[in-house]
Each structure stands twice: as C-alpha cells, then as structure tokens.
C-alpha cells in the first residue's frame, strides 16, 4: 500500500515517522493516525503496457501515451543505434572489397551473405521500410561464427 500527503511528490511506502499538527513527531503511525494527520492511501498503480508510462498528478495515477516528440526522440535513438551497428561491420565490407581486388574475384564471393543481409536489415530499420513502431524494434543478429572476420 502506498501513502501520500500534500507534500508528496509521488506516493511512497508507509512513513515511519510523521510530524503532527502540534509539531511533535510520532514513529510508526497506524493507518488511522496517518489519515487523521492528512495522509491518504494512494489508489493502486495501474497496469500499463510499454511504451505508455504513469505519472502522479497529486491525487491519482495518470496513464500517459508517448507524445509525437517522444516518438521522434525514440526514432533518433533507433537511427543512431543503426549507424553504430553498421559502422561496427564496415570493416567486413572493406575486407571483402580488398580481398576481391587482390584475388581478382567478385565481391559476392568474398562477403558472407549473412553480413549483407544483416546490414540490409539495419538499413531497413533506419529507413523504416516495414513501418515498425520505434518502441518495438526487432534488432537483427549477426552470427559471428557464420560471417567473415
């Protein structure tokens, strides 16, 4: 059970010490003492689904859905992650290009298809080709044992 009073920013567990109106303090107050001194029992915290969040308005919990600014910020974070993941595999492409030049082979013979598919999946996420929700990105996984080193 959570409790709050006018000084509470957010409900919290039962206070172990409160100040009475006469200035004295009491330790381990019971529910009736709390209620008599302006404390209230907070409503139960609602169950929510991500990406919604809850906020306390001073007397009740409010379920807040992401704003357009929240969605835009999440997309920026997703795009940054895509850039980082692509950059971490750039060396594989460069190595395949160099090997194809030295060996006189086609780059497709040098670059593992798993790397190509992984990088394309990242670009698809970055460009939102499949109209995904930025809060529920299914990140591709590159099996290192299957790719070139």
Secondary structure by P-SEA (a helix, b strand, c coil): ccccccccccccccccccccccccccccccaaaaaaabbbbbcccccccccccccccccbbbbbcccaaaaaaaaaaaaaaaaaaaaaaaaaaaaaaaaaaaacccccccccaaaaaaaaaaaaaaaccccccccccbbbbbccccccc
